[in-house]
Each structure stands twice: as C-alpha cells, then as structure tokens.
Amino acid sequence: MARIATTVLHPSGDVAEITALSALPGSFVLSIGDVAQSHVWLNDPASLFYDYVRRIGTAIDCLRLPGQPVTAVHLGAGALTLPRYVQATRPDSEQHVVELEENLVAFVTDRLPLPAGTSLAVHPGDAAERVEALAPFLGGQADLVVSDLYRGITTPPHLTTTAFFRAAARLLAPEGVLVINVADDPGTPALRAQLAQLAPVFDHVLVTGPSTVLQDAEAGNAVIVASCTPRVLEWAPSLRAAGPHPGLVLSSAEGSVLARLG
C-alpha cells in the first residue's frame, strides 16, 4: 500500500490516512486511527468491495426502478463510498451527509474527487443533533437514510437508541428505508440490541449478512433494512440472490428476526 495523504481530524484528533492499494489498481482505502473505514474504486464507483457495503448497495438498487434518482441521507461520511455509488447508479439524486469530523469530507474529496454531477450537501456535527436539525426541511422526503456511525470499531451508544431511530424515521418518505451497518462481536450483541431499539419505530425489518454472522453468531457485519411500509419485505429475494454468498436474509414477514438469530 502507498500512502497518499494524512490529516488530523477535528474535533476528535484522530489521524485519517488515505492509501492506494497496489494489489487493486485504482482503489483506495481510508483509515481512521489505524482502522480501515472505507474502500473506493475511484474510476468505477458503481463497484463495491466490502461485504456489508455490497449488501447496502443491493438495498439501494431496490429503492426504485434502475437509474431513477432518490433523496439520500448518509449518517457518517467515510470516504463517501455510498454517495459515489448512488450518483453512479442513480444520477441527479439529492444527497446529504452528516459527519462529526469537520474536515473529513474536504480531506477525502480533495484527494478522491466525487463523480461529476454529484449533488452532496455536507452537515457537520453529531448525527443525533443533525438529524433533528434536518427534520424541518427534509422531513418526510428521504427515500434512504444510511446509518454507518463508528468511533473506531464501535457505534456511540446514543446513536443506537429508540429515540435516535425515531428521529431518523422522521426524515423518511412514506416508503423510505433506514439502513444500518452493524459491526458485531461473537454472539451478535450489537445487532440484537439495535433490533430491540428499532422495534418500537419500524414494523418491517430485513437483516442481511454472512451466514457466519446471522446463523453461527460469529463476529462480523450485518445490515439492517427497516421501514414503516411492508413493501420493503418484497426485497428479500433480491437481497438473497445478490449476496455476497454464503449469506442469509431474515425477514420480519416470517416472524421475529431476533428469535431466529443464531
């Protein structure tokens, strides 16, 4: 790997680094505090690398007919992998990103420019506060809210509560979806806790992830797709078919998702 650039983030003081992957020409990784956060194919933003990001990409594909623009809110910027994907697959989409680190987005986009035509508004600050602030002008309009909020390898507890999920839900259009990346330890305690906190807000839930995580309760990432409309449950076959494999998709249409976790 070749280091491209580093910076000290504000307000955390963590060090962010962008490296080029010699084994995968044209691809780059953003690390924060020595933890790899995001992978970007700069010249092919429609290609996704990490398992959980590919699963989120499939959920985005299900939102509307191919190519139709959406309104998306990304909670957590990383290297803007998913905003790049949305622009590449759904040009003219309206996108917003909320990021605690005030200089992260500029650091990333200066070195790894966004695809031409990307419409991305940046909202610096804590996600819980910014979600509340966005509600007056974006409430009821977002087709997609993605929550990928980490400090190191854990999500701050105040960003996994029923109150936070309820505030995020207020941004969603009637058939909009909240998508959450959950990085977990053996036994899936974080996934179980977040599903329990989501239950009072969303009646319809899919969980997709590797079989090792959802069936065998090993450490890894799972993706929650939650909505107030049952239409989201129709996505289960597409999520299963797209993989990555081996994987599982658990649906609330088949009973309690929590009860069927390994």
C-alpha positions as CSV (number, residue, x, y, z in Angstrom):
1,M,0.0,0.0,0.0
2,A,1.2,3.5,-0.8
3,R,0.3,6.4,1.5
4,I,-1.4,9.2,-0.4
5,A,-2.2,11.7,2.4
6,T,-2.8,12.0,6.1
7,T,-4.5,14.6,8.3
8,V,-5.6,15.2,11.9
9,L,-9.3,15.2,12.2
10,H,-11.3,17.8,14.1
11,P,-12.7,17.6,16.7
12,S,-11.6,14.0,17.6
13,G,-7.8,14.4,17.0
14,D,-7.7,11.0,15.3
15,V,-5.4,10.6,12.3
16,A,-7.0,9.9,8.9
17,E,-5.0,8.3,6.2
18,I,-5.7,7.5,2.5
19,T,-3.7,4.7,0.9
20,A,-3.6,3.3,-2.6
21,L,-3.8,-0.4,-2.9
22,S,-1.1,-1.7,-5.2
23,A,-2.8,-5.1,-5.5
24,L,-6.0,-3.4,-6.7
25,P,-5.0,-0.6,-9.1
26,G,-7.3,2.4,-9.0
27,S,-8.6,1.6,-5.5
28,F,-8.0,3.4,-2.2
29,V,-8.7,2.9,1.5
30,L,-9.5,5.5,4.1
31,S,-8.3,4.5,7.6
32,I,-9.0,6.5,10.8
33,G,-7.0,5.7,13.9
34,D,-5.4,2.7,12.1
35,V,-8.9,1.2,11.5
36,A,-9.9,0.8,7.8
37,Q,-13.1,2.6,7.3
38,S,-13.9,2.8,3.6
39,H,-12.8,1.4,0.2
40,V,-13.2,3.4,-3.0
41,W,-12.8,2.4,-6.7
42,L,-12.1,5.9,-7.9
43,N,-12.7,5.2,-11.6
44,D,-15.6,2.7,-11.0
45,P,-17.8,4.0,-8.2
46,A,-20.5,1.5,-9.0
47,S,-18.2,-1.3,-7.9
48,L,-18.3,-2.1,-4.2
49,F,-15.7,-4.0,-2.2
50,Y,-16.6,-4.8,1.4
51,D,-19.3,-7.4,2.1
52,Y,-21.6,-5.1,4.0
53,V,-21.3,-2.3,1.5
54,R,-22.3,-4.6,-1.3
55,R,-25.4,-5.6,0.7
56,I,-26.3,-2.0,1.2
57,G,-25.7,-1.4,-2.5
58,T,-28.3,-4.0,-3.3
59,A,-30.8,-2.3,-1.0
60,I,-30.2,0.9,-2.8
61,D,-30.9,-0.9,-6.1
62,C,-34.3,-1.9,-4.7
63,L,-35.4,1.6,-3.9
64,R,-36.8,2.4,-7.3
65,L,-36.5,1.5,-10.9
66,P,-32.9,1.4,-12.2
67,G,-31.5,4.9,-12.8
68,Q,-34.3,6.8,-11.0
69,P,-32.9,9.5,-8.7
70,V,-33.5,9.3,-4.9
71,T,-33.1,11.5,-1.9
72,A,-30.5,10.0,0.4
73,V,-29.1,10.9,3.8
74,H,-25.8,9.3,4.8
75,L,-25.1,9.4,8.5
76,G,-21.3,9.0,8.6
77,A,-19.1,10.0,5.7
78,G,-16.1,7.7,5.5
79,A,-14.7,8.0,2.0
80,L,-18.2,8.7,0.6
81,T,-18.3,5.2,-1.0
82,L,-22.1,5.1,-1.0
83,P,-22.7,8.7,-2.2
84,R,-20.5,7.8,-5.1
85,Y,-22.5,4.6,-5.7
86,V,-25.8,6.5,-5.6
87,Q,-24.5,9.1,-8.1
88,A,-23.1,6.4,-10.4
89,T,-26.3,4.3,-10.4
90,R,-28.9,7.0,-9.9
91,P,-27.7,10.3,-11.4
92,D,-29.3,13.5,-10.3
93,S,-30.0,12.2,-6.8
94,E,-30.2,14.7,-3.9
95,Q,-27.7,13.6,-1.3
96,H,-26.8,14.8,2.2
97,V,-24.0,13.6,4.5
98,V,-23.7,14.1,8.2
99,E,-20.2,13.8,9.7
100,L,-18.8,14.6,13.1
101,E,-15.3,15.3,11.8
102,E,-15.5,18.8,10.4
103,N,-12.6,18.4,7.9
104,L,-13.0,14.8,6.8
105,V,-15.2,15.3,3.8
106,A,-12.9,18.0,2.4
107,F,-9.8,15.8,3.1
108,V,-11.4,12.9,1.2
109,T,-12.8,14.8,-1.8
110,D,-9.6,16.8,-2.3
111,R,-7.7,13.5,-2.9
112,L,-10.6,11.3,-4.2
113,P,-12.9,13.6,-6.1
114,L,-16.6,12.7,-6.3
115,P,-18.1,11.7,-9.6
116,A,-19.1,14.5,-11.9
117,G,-22.5,15.9,-11.2
118,T,-22.8,14.7,-7.6
119,S,-25.1,16.9,-5.5
120,L,-24.0,16.4,-1.9
121,A,-24.7,18.7,1.0
122,V,-22.4,18.3,4.0
123,H,-23.8,18.8,7.5
124,P,-21.0,18.8,10.1
125,G,-21.9,17.7,13.7
126,D,-23.1,14.9,15.9
127,A,-25.6,12.7,14.0
128,A,-28.3,12.8,16.7
129,E,-28.3,16.6,16.7
130,R,-28.0,17.0,12.9
131,V,-30.9,14.5,12.3
132,E,-33.1,16.7,14.4
133,A,-31.9,19.8,12.6
134,L,-32.6,18.3,9.2
135,A,-36.2,17.4,10.0
136,P,-37.8,20.8,9.4
137,F,-36.7,21.0,5.7
138,L,-36.1,17.3,4.9
139,G,-38.6,15.5,7.0
140,G,-40.8,13.1,5.1
141,Q,-38.7,13.3,1.9
142,A,-35.8,10.9,2.2
143,D,-36.0,7.6,0.3
144,L,-32.9,6.4,2.1
145,V,-31.2,7.0,5.4
146,V,-27.9,5.1,5.9
147,S,-26.5,4.9,9.4
148,D,-22.8,3.9,9.4
149,L,-21.6,5.6,12.5
150,Y,-18.4,4.5,14.2
151,R,-15.8,5.7,16.5
152,G,-13.1,3.2,15.9
153,I,-14.9,-0.1,15.8
154,T,-18.0,0.8,17.9
155,T,-21.0,2.9,17.4
156,P,-21.5,5.6,20.2
157,P,-24.4,4.3,22.4
158,H,-26.6,7.5,21.8
159,L,-26.7,6.6,18.1
160,T,-28.3,3.2,18.7
161,T,-31.4,4.2,20.8
162,T,-35.1,4.2,20.0
163,A,-35.1,8.0,20.3
164,F,-32.3,8.2,17.6
165,F,-34.0,5.8,15.3
166,R,-37.3,7.6,15.7
167,A,-35.7,10.9,14.8
168,A,-34.1,9.3,11.7
169,A,-37.5,7.8,10.8
170,R,-39.0,11.4,10.6
171,L,-36.7,12.1,7.7
172,L,-38.1,9.2,5.6
173,A,-40.7,9.4,2.9
174,P,-43.7,7.0,3.4
175,E,-41.9,4.1,1.7
176,G,-38.4,5.2,2.7
177,V,-35.9,2.9,4.4
178,L,-33.4,3.1,7.2
179,V,-30.3,1.0,6.5
180,I,-27.9,0.3,9.4
181,N,-24.4,-1.2,9.3
182,V,-23.8,-3.2,12.4
183,A,-20.3,-4.4,13.1
184,D,-20.5,-7.0,15.8
185,D,-18.7,-9.3,18.3
186,P,-19.3,-13.0,18.7
187,G,-22.9,-13.6,19.9
188,T,-24.1,-10.6,17.9
189,P,-24.9,-8.4,21.0
190,A,-24.9,-5.1,19.0
191,L,-27.3,-6.5,16.4
192,R,-29.6,-7.9,19.0
193,A,-29.6,-4.6,20.9
194,Q,-30.2,-2.4,17.9
195,L,-33.1,-4.6,16.7
196,A,-34.7,-4.3,20.1
197,Q,-34.3,-0.5,19.9
198,L,-35.7,-0.4,16.4
199,A,-38.8,-2.4,17.2
200,P,-41.0,0.4,18.6
201,V,-40.3,2.5,15.5
202,F,-40.3,0.1,12.5
203,D,-42.8,-2.7,11.9
204,H,-41.0,-4.2,8.9
205,V,-37.4,-5.3,9.0
206,L,-34.9,-7.3,7.0
207,V,-31.5,-8.4,8.2
208,T,-28.9,-9.4,5.7
209,G,-25.3,-10.7,6.3
210,P,-22.9,-13.6,6.1
211,S,-24.2,-16.9,7.4
212,T,-21.3,-16.9,9.8
213,V,-22.8,-13.9,11.5
214,L,-26.5,-14.5,11.3
215,Q,-26.5,-18.3,11.7
216,D,-23.3,-19.0,13.6
217,A,-23.2,-15.8,15.7
218,E,-19.5,-15.1,14.7
219,A,-18.0,-11.7,14.7
220,G,-18.7,-9.6,11.6
221,N,-21.0,-7.1,9.9
222,A,-24.8,-7.4,9.4
223,V,-27.0,-4.9,7.6
224,I,-30.5,-3.9,8.9
225,V,-33.1,-2.6,6.4
226,A,-36.1,-1.1,8.2
227,S,-39.2,0.6,7.0
228,C,-42.7,1.6,8.1
229,T,-44.2,0.0,5.0
230,P,-44.3,-3.7,4.2
231,R,-43.1,-3.1,0.7
232,V,-39.5,-3.4,1.9
233,L,-40.2,-7.1,2.7
234,E,-40.5,-7.7,-1.1
235,W,-36.8,-7.0,-1.4
236,A,-35.8,-10.2,0.4
237,P,-35.4,-12.4,-2.7
238,S,-33.2,-9.7,-4.4
239,L,-31.0,-9.4,-1.3
240,R,-30.7,-13.2,-1.1
241,A,-29.8,-13.5,-4.8
242,A,-27.3,-10.7,-4.9
243,G,-25.2,-12.0,-2.0
244,P,-22.4,-12.0,-1.2
245,H,-22.6,-15.7,-0.6
246,P,-22.8,-17.6,1.6
247,G,-25.3,-15.3,3.3
248,L,-28.8,-15.1,4.9
249,V,-31.7,-12.7,4.8
250,L,-34.0,-12.7,7.7
251,S,-37.4,-11.1,7.3
252,S,-40.0,-9.9,9.9
253,A,-42.6,-11.4,7.5
254,E,-41.5,-14.8,8.8
255,G,-41.7,-13.9,12.5
256,S,-39.4,-12.3,15.0
257,V,-36.0,-11.7,13.4
258,L,-34.4,-11.6,16.9
259,A,-35.7,-15.1,17.6
260,R,-34.1,-16.5,14.5
261,L,-30.6,-15.2,15.0
262,G,-28.0,-17.9,15.6
